[in-house]
């Protein structure tokens, strides 16, 4: 054997794997499948980065391991190819985005293959391919046909830099998620998907296929479905919070001296006796109806115009100063007390949430409290606190007004409790009061119980070029007409000026709009907006099951064979974007009979961010970006793969450290040297491994197996390092039976998913040296090693001896001793005897092979 030459070895095995078809999903009937998926990348000109390598290595380890366990593994890769970066680059360079995307994909493919990732490239997809987005358009039409896609004029998030609208999920905090510039508000006609229809469980469509529906008559909603998946709890909580389900009541407040009423929504009807003012959203239609009664109408209208420039997320941010304007001359009447309270227009209340109006209870709500402090409004306590504030309230008039009172108040109580200052409801708990008050409202015809959600329908229109065209035609006679399915795909035109103007570049294409109405044949015009690129990525995992199908998005046979995805790995930043949208698409397709499952991704894991060596985020401008190509050239693909897995737990944020990868290189070279020495003197392999070596190997097999199953790749590598050190140490002492042929093979099988190139080469060389072995098998086609439970049992254990739960001694004893023996050893121990003097023994608790606890009086 020669010196370990990573470049030569890696190129050799990558070629062998590509030719052998080892990585292709077979789809064999009766064989258990596993679908392992990465979030597919956007192919940018910058190429692959070390963050991609981290998650792709994790799924590759798991996929190779599962193949060796006998599973039929689908592990595909493709490209999320539409989007603003390619279009902006086209504007800058005057190169068509299709061309730059093609070049980027070529770079990504080369880089991914250089790392030895075992993808089934026969299933590669590209969302900008007309044969892919044909089915994105078909899915849009299915939504449209079933009332789930609609167009309306709405206030939308507008990014002036990107010259397009954004969904709320893409404008969190009032900032564009792509360019990081501030987002403003615009009123525009836009297309939406009714994602809100799928928040809660609903009945399957009446025409759904009984064969697909089975016994289930409900589609589980976006909320309840989270209970059925193995996802990080933080991700599930983030989705629940974004959906924002709340149970409350809708209450009518009469407007004094007016025919109009306002409906307020509250989750805390139990605090209504503490309502000291009401607030309406600036866009609430009641303001238009009563504007001529408002004494300071001009001031109010000016405030409304100012509020229009803010995004919803800006208005509701907890760190934003609350602003508003009083509607002078207007009073609302509390239905429970008959009390008149002032009304305000304030932008911290949203027109699209609840009724667009709230009752303000500043003693028990933080936003109301902040607003009341600012404007010197009354604060009235109606829930008994559980702390020192009660004494404060005893000293103050319960409805005292003015700044002097407000400035003395330094706390609020926003939790449930017992009611005070609430007439007949005093001393009831909040829960009891909510039920009784809601019943009273219903009886009087003044309100009802109501469930509300923060989630809004998904805005999918984009005023940009590089995306899937929306398949709608506008006819002067027929109006809005869907493109017939047989006319799909609606292809992107090439006669387009990419320069964004605020309307889609498609609007200025002559060829694109040279179309006749499918119904009446008259001259018509196509929809010029394209779809949000998240629409394309909301169903791509389904297309991998049947990527060459030109008759349907995927056949029922293929969908049943491979779906749902068993394990999905990707960034947590897509929690309320891609992950939420993909779940919505799955539920839609289940409802209408195309799928027989409810959740797309059964198990989800997130990788952490890899930082630069300086501990900051990698950035070209800072100069701390690590290029995978450079690392592979210097140290090899196996070293990079193993280093990124060894840096720490997969989900943790970790700084890059070049010294760390050098340590991994030394580990791989040590393994190479161990096998090189044994192959030189192959007689050392003859016979069985000695007991100590065999025991150590079996423990390592158990540890690596369990760690791979639980994605604890760093500790799996640590255990293999420990084993290699053990073997190297025994070999250096010329100990016989350190390795047998079988144990040498078994260790390489453990190493193979992590460092497939060196493991494959050494496996081949050991077979080559073993003249009695027939053929040269690929290690990837071998069975995963099993361990002997009897061999890994410890012969002795440390028995902890306690008195009243406190450790008083530790004894080394034979493993598996009986409870009677353990009890006798404990009571006979001299240190324990010392603690038992003059004490009455109440009982002795024994935990097998762990501890004995003597309980004394």
N, C-alpha and C positions, 0 to 999 in steps of 0.2 A: 504493500500500500504506500501511496505517496502522501505528502503533506495535505492536510485538509484544504482543498481549493474550492471555496464556496461558489465562485462564479461558474466554474466548469461543471460542478455537480448540479447546481440549480438549473442551469440551461438544459442539461441532459435530461433531468427528470421532468421538467415542464414540457419538453417535447414528447416524452414518453406518455405522460398523462393526457395530453391533447390528442394523441393518436389512438390511445387505448379506449377512450370513451368511458373511463372509470367514473367520471363525475356526472354522467347522464342519468336522469331519473328514468327508471325502466317502465314504471306503470304496470307491473305484473299483477294480474288478478290474484287475490288471496294473500298477497304479501303486505304486511303492515307498513303504512307510509308515515313519513315525517316531512313536514313542509317547514323549512327553516329559511327565514327571509330577513334581509337587510332593508332598511329604508333606502330606496334607490337614490343615487346621487344626481345633483344637477351638474352636468359636464361643463364646468367653467374653463376658461383659457388658462387659469392658474394651475390646473391639474390636481392630482390627488394630494391630500395633505395627511399628516400623521393621525388626525382625528378619524378619517376614513379607515386607516389601517387598523386602528384599535378595535372598532366595532366589527369590521370585516374579518379580522383574525379570530375574534370570539365566535362568530357564527361558523367559520371554517373549521375550527377545532371541534365544535359540536357536531357539525355535519360529517366530518371524517370519522369521528367516534361512533356516530349512529350507523354509518354504513358498515363499520366493523362489527356492530351489534346485530347486523342482519336486516336493518330497516331499508326500505326503498325511499331514498331521500331526494326530495326536490329542493334544490338550492340554486335559484336563478339570479340573474342580474340584468339590469336595464338602465334606462336613462330618463330622468325627469327633465325633458329637453326644452320645453317652452319656458318663456319667462322674460322679465325685463332686462336682466344683465346682458343677454345675447342681443336683444333689440337695441339697447343703449350703445353697445359696442359697434353694432352695425351703423348707427347714426354717426358715431365718431370716426370709423374707418372706411365707411362707404362699402363695406363687405356684407353681403346678404347673411342674415342670421343662420340660415340653413347651412351655409358654407362654414361659418365659424363653429357652429354646433357640431358639424361632421368632424372637423379637425380636433375639437376638444374630446369627442368620443374616442377617436383614434388614440389620443394621448392617454386617456383614462384606461382604455382597454390594455394598452401596452403595459402601463404601470401595474394594473391589477394582476395581469398574468405574470409579471416579473416577481410578484410576491407569492405565487403558487396557490392562490385561492381557488378552491375546487368548485367553481360555478358551472352550471349546465348552460354553456353558451349557445346551445341549439334553441334555447327559449328566450334569447335576448329580445327586448322590446325598446321602442323609442317613441315617446309620446308625441313627437313632432312629425312622425311618419303618418301620412294620410290613411294608411291601413289600420293605424291605431286610433287616430282621432275620429275616424268614421264611426267607431263604436262609442266614443265619448259623446258624439252628436246624437247617436241613436239613443243613448241613455237619457240625454236631455229631452228628446222627443217622448220617451216613455214617461218621464216626469210631467211633461207638458200635457200629454194625453190624460193623465190621471190627476190633473189639478195641482201638481206639486211644483211646477215652474210657472211663474207669472211675472208680468211687468207692471210696474206702478211708479208714480212720481213720489220720490222720497228724499228726505234729507240724508245725504251720504257724506262719508269721509273722503275728502279730496286732497291728494298730494300734488302740490303745484310743481315740485321737482320731477316727479315721475309722470305727471300729466295724466293721472288716472284716478279712479275711485278705488277705495279699499274697504274690505269687510271690517267690522269692528275688531275681529280677531287679529287683523293685520295693522291695526292702528291703536294698539294698547297704549294708554297714557298720552294719547294725542300725538304720537310719533309714528311715522311710517316705518314699518318693520324692516324695509329694505334699505332706504337711503338715510333714515334717521332724522329726516327733516320734519318740521311741524305740519300737522294735518289741519285743514280747515273744513267747513261745512258748505255743501251746495245742495240745491234742490234740482234733482235730475230724474228723468225716466230711466229706470234700471230694471234688470232682470234679477229675480230672487228664486231660491229654492226654499220650500216650506219645511225646513228642518224642525221647526217648532211643533209640527204635527207628530213628531216621533219622540218627543220628550217622555211621554208616558206610554204604557202598554196600550195596544189597540188591536182590534180584530183583524184577522187575515182577510184579504180581499175575497169576495164571494166566488170569484172565478179562478182563485189560486188552485194550482194542481193539488188534488188530494194526496197524490203520491209524494209530493214534496212536503206538504203541510203535516202529514202524519197525524198524530193525536193532538198536536199543539194548535189551538185555535186563536192564540194571541201572538202578536209580534211584541217581544219585550222591548221597552223603550230605552232611550239613552240613559235614563237614571237607573232603572232596575237591572239592566243588562250588565252594569258594572259589578254587580254582586257575583257574576258568573265567570269572571276572568281573573287570571293570575297576573295582575299588574302591580307595580309599586303603589302603595297606599297613597303616596303624595300625588301621583298622577291621577288616580281615581278621585281624590279629594279636589284637585284643581278643576277637573271636569264638572264635578257636582257644583262647585262654587260658581263656575262660569255659567252653567245652566240656571243656577240661582232660584231653585224652587222655594216658595214661601207660602204658608197658609195664613190667611187673614180674613178680613171682612171689607166689603164695599159698603160705604155709608153715605147717605144723602144729607148734605147740609143745605138748608134753605138760605138764599141770599136775601137779606132784609130789603124790603121795599122793591122787590123785583119778582117777576114771574119765573125766573131761572133758579135752578139748583145746581150745585156741584157735587159730583161723586168723588169721595176720597177713598183711597185704599190704605189699609193699615194692618200690620201684623200684631198690633198691640191695642186692640179695642179696649182691653182692660184699663188702659190709661186715659180714656176719653174725657174723664172728669178733670184731667190736668191739661186739656187742650186750651191754649191761650192765644192761638192765631192759626190761620190756615194759609197754605202756600199752593199756588198753581204754577205749572211749568209755563215758560214764556210762549210756548207754541200751543197751549191749551185753547181750544176753540171758544171757551167761555169768555175769553178776553175780547174777542171780536164781538160777541153778542152784547157785552155790557160796557163797551169802551166809551159810549157816550154818557154813561153815568159816572165815569171815573173823573174825579175833579182834577187830577194831575195827569190827564190823558197823554199829553206830549212827552212828559218824563217817562211814563210807562212804555210808550211806543219806542222811544229812543233806547230804553233798556232791552226791549225785545229784539230790536235790530242788532244790538251788540251781542246778545246771547247766541244769535244765529251763526256767528263766526267761530264759536267754540264747538269742539267735538263732545260727544256724550262722555267719553272717558276723561276729558279735561274737566267737565262740569261736576263729575261725581268723585274726583280724586280726593282722598282724605286729607292730602296736604295742601289743597287749594283753599284760599280764603272764600268764605261764603258771601255772596252778594245777592241783593234783591232790591225791590222797590215796593212801597206800600201802595195799595189801590185805595187812595183816599176817597172817602164817601161810600165805600163798599164794606159791608159787614156780613159775615156768615153766622148762621145760628146753629149752635150745638144742639142736635136733636135730643140729647139726654138731659141737658140742663136748661135749654132755652136761652142760654147766654149768648150775647152778640160778641163776636171776636173779630179782630181786624184781618184783612186778607192781603197777601203779598204775592207778587210774581218773583220767583227766584230760580236761577238756573241750576241749582243743585237738585231740583225736581225735574224728572224727564217726562216728556210728553208720551213716549212710547212704553213707559213702564206703569203697570197698574192703570189708574184712571188719569194720570197726569196731574193729580192733586193729592195733597196730604194734609192731615191734621197735625199740627205741631205741638209736641209735648216736651218742652225743653228740659224739664226735670228728669226725664227718663229716656232721652235720645240724644246722642252726641252731636249730630248735625244740627238738630233743633236748638240744642243748648248753646252751641257756638254762635248760631244766628241770633238767638235771643240776647246773648251777652253783647253782641255787636250793636244791636238796634234798641237796647234798653227795654226789652219786652218782658212781660210777667213770667214768672216761673212758679209753678204750683205742684207740690209733691202730692202724689196720690198712691204711691207704692211705698210701703214701709221698708226702710233700708235695714240692713243687718249690721250696721256699724254706728260710729259716733255721730253721723249726720242727723240722726233722730233728735239728739239733744239740741242740735243747732236749729232744727225746724221748730222745736217746742218754744224757742225764744222768739220766733219770727211769725208775723201774720202770714197765714197760708197763701194769701193771694196778694201780697205786698207788691207794689209796682215801683219801677224806676231804677236808675243806675245804682243808687246807694245799696239797694237790696241785692242786685245782681253782682256787684263787685264783692260783696261779702260771701257770696256762694263760691265754693272752690271745689266742688265735686258734683257728680251726678250718679244716678243709680239706674242702669239700663237693664237689669235682670228682672226676672219674675219675683213675686213676693206676695204679701197680703195687702189688700186694698185699704186705704184710708181716704178721708175726704171725698168719698164716692157714694154718698147717700145710702140707698138700700143695699149696695154691694159691699159696704165696709166689712172687713174681716174675711171676705172670701179670698181664696187663692187666685192668682192670675188665671190659672187654667179654668177654675170654676166660673170666674167672672166672664171669661171669653165666651163660654158656652151659653150662659144666661143672657148676656148682652146681645149675642147673635140671634138668639131665639126671640128676644124682644123686638129687635129690628125687623125680623121677618114677619112677626105678628103685626107690626105697625106699618108694614110696607115701606120701610125706610132703608132697607139694606138686606144683605145676605152674606153668607160665608163665600169666600172666593180664594182660589189658588192662583198665584201669579208666578211668572218666571222672568229672569233677567235676559235669557237667551233670545235673540232676535233672528228672524229668517236670514239665510245666508245670501248676501249680495254677491252675485257672480259676474256681473258685467264689468268689462275692462275696456278702456278706450285706447287700446294699444294693438299693435300688429301681430306680434309673435305669440299667438295663442290659437286655440280651436275656434273657428267661426261659429256663432250661434245660428242654428239652422231654422231661421224664421224669415219669411218673405212678407213684405207689406204691399198690399194691393189697394188701389184707390176705390175699388168696388167691393172687394171681399174682406178688406181689413187685414188682420193678423193671420197669416196662413203658415202652418208648419211645412217644412220641406218633406216631401214623400221619402220614406225610408229607402226606396229603390234609387233615389237620386243622390244618396250619400256616397262618399263624403263631399261636403261643401269645402272645396279646396281653397287654401290661402292663395290670393292672386300674387303675381310677381311684379305687376306694374304699380308699385307702391312707393311713395315718398315716406320714409320712416319718421321724418321730423314730426314730433308730437305737437298738436295744436290745441288740445283739449277735447277734440273729437277723435274717434278712431281713424287711423290712417286708411282703413278700408273704405271709409266714406268717399275718398278721393280716387278710388280705382274704377276706371270705366268698365273694364272686363268683368269685374266682380258683380256689378249691378246690371249687367246686360242679361236680364232674366224675365221670364213671363210667369204670370200667376199660375200655379198648378191647378187652380179650380176653374178660372174663367178664361185663361189664356191671354189676358190683357198685360200690357207692359207693367212691370212691378219693380220693386227695389228690395235688396236683401238687408237684413239687420247688419249694421256695420260694427257693432261691438263684438269682441272676442270673449271667451270664457276665462275666468280666473284659473290659473294653472293648477290650483288645488283640486279642480274638478277632474282633471286628467289623473291625478295621483290618488283620487278617492276610490278608484276601482282597479288599479294596475295589478294588484295581487291576484285578481281573478283571471286576468289575461295570461299570466304565466302558465296557467293550467292548460291552455290551448292557444298558444300565440300565433299559429299559422291559420287559424280558422277564419275563412272569409265569408261565412254564412251567418255566424252569430258571434257574440262577444266571447263565448266559450260554450262548449257542448255540455249537456247535463251529465254525460258520462265522465268527462274530465273534471267537472266541478265536484261531483261526488267522490271521485278518486282522490283528489288532492286537498280540497278545502274542508275546514278553515285552516288558516296558518297556525301551525303548532307553536312556533317560537319566533318572535319578531324583535329585532334589536335596532335601536336608533336613538336620536337625541330627544331629550325631554322638552326641548323648545317647541315641539310640534303638538303639545298636549291638547290645546284648544284650537288647533288648525287641522293638520292632516289627520290626527288620530280621531278627533271628533267627527270630521267630515266622512272618513272612511267607515266609521260605525253607522252613520246616517245612511250612506249608500247601501250598506249591507242590509239594513232593516227595510229599506225601500224595496230592494230586490227580493227579499224574503216575502214581504207582504204580497207582491204580485207574482209569486210562484216561481221565480227564477233560481232561488237558493233554498236549501233546506237547513240552514243554520242562521243564527242570529247575531253572533259576534265574529268579526273577521280575524282577530288575533287572540288566541287563547292564552298565550304567555307573552308578556312584554318585559324587556329589560332595556335600561338606558345605559349608555356608556358615558363616562365623565369626560370633561374637557382636558386636553393635554396642553399645558402652558409652556411658555418658553423657559429656557434655563434661568432667566431672571425672575421667574415666578409670575410674569404678566402674560396676558393673552398674546398669542402669536400674531404678528402683524408685519407686513412688508415694510411699512414706514419705520417701525422700530428696529427692523433687521434681525428679528429673533425667530424667523420661520425656519422650521426644519423640513427640508425636502426629502421625501422618501427615496427618490432616485439616488441622492447622494449617500444616504445611509446604506442602501442595498449595495451600491458600488463599493463602499469602503468595508462593510462588515458582513453583508449577505442578508438575504431575505429571511432565513431562519432566525438569525440574530435579532433582526428588527421585530419580527413577529413575537418572539419570546420575550424580548425586552418590554414591549408595550403591554404584554400580559403580566409581567413580573413587577411592573411599576407600583402596583397596589390594586385594591379591589376595582373591578371593572367600572362601577358606578361613581367612583371618586374622582375629584379634580386632582391632577397630578402634574408636577413640573418635569420637563425633560431634563435628563442628566446624561451627558455623553459618557461619563465614567461608568454609569450603570450598564450601558450597552457593552462596554469593554468587558465587564464582568460576565455577561452572558456569552460573549465570544469565547472567553476562557473556559466556561463550562462546556460549550460545544467542542472545543479543542480537546478538553480532558476526556470526553466520551470517545472522540475519534482515536485518541492515544490508547485508551483502554482496549478498544476493539482491535486496533492495529497490533498491539502486543499479543493479544490472544490469537489472532489469525496467524501471526508469524510462528507461534508455537501452538498449533491447533490441538495438540494433545492435551493441553490444559482444559479444553472444552469437554473431553471425554468423561463419561460418568455423570452422576447426579451432583447437583450443587450441595454443599454441606448444609447442615441444619440452620446455622446462623444466617447464612446467605439466603437460603430459601425462605426463612421467616421474614427477613428484611424485605425481600422481593414481594412476598404476599401482602405485607403491610402497605407497601408502596402501591401495589395494584389497587387495594381497597381505597386508599386515600385519593389517588388520582381519579379513579372511577367516580367516587362520590363528589369530588370537587368539580369535575367536568359537568356532572348532572346539575350541580348547583351554581355553575358559572363562577366558581372560586378558582380562577385560573392561576392566580399568583401563588396560592398555597399548594396547588398541584405541582407547579414548577419547583417550589421549595422542597417538596418531598422527593422529587426526582434528583435534585441536587444532593440531598442527603444520601440517597441510595448510591449515587455515583461516587460520592466521597467514601462511603463505606467500602465499595468494591475496590476503589483505587488504593485505599489504605490496606486492605487485606492482601491485595495483589503485590503490593510493595514488600509485604512480609513473606512473600513466596508461599502463602497459604494455599493448600490444595482445595479444589472444589469450590472456588470462589464463584465461578460461572460454569454453568452447563450450556450446551447448545440451546436447550429450550428456554432457560432463564435469560440467555443473551437475546434470543428472539423476543421474549415477553417484554423485556425492558424497552426494546426498540419500538414495539407496538404502543407502549405507553407514550413514548416520545413522539411518535409519528404525527398525531394531530397537531402538535405544537410546532415541530420542526420537521416537516415532511420530507424535505430534500435530503438532509443528512441521514435521517432514519431509513429512508428508502435505499440510499447508497450502501449503508452499513449492512442492512438486511440482505441486500443482493450479494455483498462480499462474503458474508458469513455462509450463505448458501453455496457460493462458489467454492469456498474453502472446504466445505463439507462434501467430500467426494461421494459419500453414500446417499446424498439427498438427490431425489429425482426432480429435475426442472428448476426453474428460477421463478418463483412466484412474486407478484407485486405485493408488498406489505399491506397496501390498501385493501386487498381482497382477503386478507387474513381475518380470523376471528379475534375479537377483543379478548385479552386474557382474563381468566377468572382466578379467584383466590380461594384458598382452603381456610374456612373459619377456624378450624382446629389449630392450624399453624400460627395464626395471629394472636391467639390467646396468650396473655402474659402468664409466665410461670409463677411469678410473685407479684404481689400488689402492696401498696402502702395503705395500711388500715389506720384510719384516723380515729383516735380515742378522745371522746368528749365527756365532760361532766356539765350537766345543765346547758348543753349547747356550746360550751367553750372548749376549744382544742387544748388538751393537756398533754398529749403525746401522739407519736406516729410510729407504728410498728410495721416492719416488712414481714409479710406472712405469705404462705402458699396461696395462690389464686384458687378460688372455688371452695374455700373452707366453709364448713357448715356454720349455721347461726349459733349452735351450742358451743362450737370450738371458739368462735370469735368472742362470744360472751365470756367464756372462761379465761381467754387471754387478756381481755380488758380488765376483768375484775382481779386478775392476778398480777397486773402490771404495777410496779412499785410506785410510779408517779400517780397513777389513778388511785391507788390505795391511800396515798397521802391526802387526796381531796375527798376521800370517803370517810375519814375518821370522824366518829361521833355523829354521822349523818344517817338518816333513814333512807334506804333505797326504795323509791316508789315504783320505778320500772326501768327496764333496759331496752333501748330501741336499737335494732340491728338493720343496717342497709347492706345487702350482700356485696362483698368485695369493695366496700367504700368506707363505712364508719360504724362505730358503736357509740351510742350516747347514753350515759348513765344519768337518770333523772333522780335527784335526791331532794329531801325536804330540809 
